[in-house]
Amino acid sequence: MLEFNPDGSIKLPDCQVKQNELEKGSIVITREQISVKPAVAQIRIRFPEDVNPSEIVGFYNIIDCSEFRSVDHSISQADKRTFLIKVDKGSMLMYGLLNFVAECFKRHLSQKFGNVIVKGFWANYGKASGF
């Protein structure tokens, strides 16, 4: 049953409110499926307000993706707090590359900034699983 706040907005369940609060102070890495046919996917890295993400492109450039040489990928800055790592043309190794890059960022950012949350999954890449 839907509940409403006094202002008329939908009241979120307590667990969703807690998750939203946790994400506000965390770096969030989200796996996103852009399309299934053709397969296109990306990783979104969102920083909280108090973190300066200026070193992200530098770290991306030093990740050794040599086992995924056939996968074209790029990084772009969507806004001052959000970076996208995207594969524009799907391939057999696309999901492996994106999971590898997400894991590298999770490890690096956890050591440097603390709390990192990874969420989302790939539509055609097994079942949803965390790292």
Residue pairs with C-beta under 8 A, 6 or more apart in sequence:
2 10
2 11
3 10
3 11
4 10
4 11
5 11
12 20
22 115
22 117
23 117
24 48
25 48
25 115
26 48
26 114
26 115
26 116
26 117
27 45
27 46
27 47
27 48
27 51
27 109
27 113
27 115
27 116
27 117
28 44
28 45
28 46
28 116
28 117
28 118
28 119
29 43
29 44
29 45
29 102
29 105
29 106
29 109
29 116
29 117
29 118
29 119
30 43
30 44
30 45
30 46
30 118
30 119
30 120
31 41
31 43
31 98
31 99
31 102
31 118
31 119
31 120
31 121
31 122
32 41
32 42
32 43
32 44
32 120
33 39
33 40
33 41
33 122
33 123
34 40
34 41
34 42
34 86
36 123
36 124
38 89
38 90
39 90
39 94
39 124
40 86
40 87
40 88
40 89
40 90
41 86
41 87
41 90
41 94
41 95
41 98
41 122
42 84
42 85
42 86
42 87
42 98
43 84
43 85
43 86
43 98
43 101
43 102
43 105
44 78
44 82
44 83
44 84
45 53
45 56
45 82
45 83
45 84
45 85
45 105
45 109
46 81
46 82
47 53
47 81
47 82
48 81
49 81
51 81
51 113
53 80
53 81
53 83
56 75
56 83
57 75
57 77
57 83
59 105
59 108
60 75
60 83
60 85
60 101
63 100
63 101
63 104
65 71
65 73
65 97
65 100
65 101
68 93
68 96
68 97
68 100
70 91
70 93
71 87
71 91
71 93
71 94
71 97
72 87
72 88
72 89
73 85
73 86
73 87
73 97
73 98
73 101
74 85
74 86
74 88
75 83
75 84
75 85
75 86
76 83
76 84
76 86
77 83
77 84
78 84
85 98
85 101
87 94
87 97
87 98
95 122
95 124
95 125
98 122
102 118
102 131
103 131
105 116
106 116
106 118
106 131
109 116
110 116
118 130
118 131
120 128
121 127
121 128
121 129
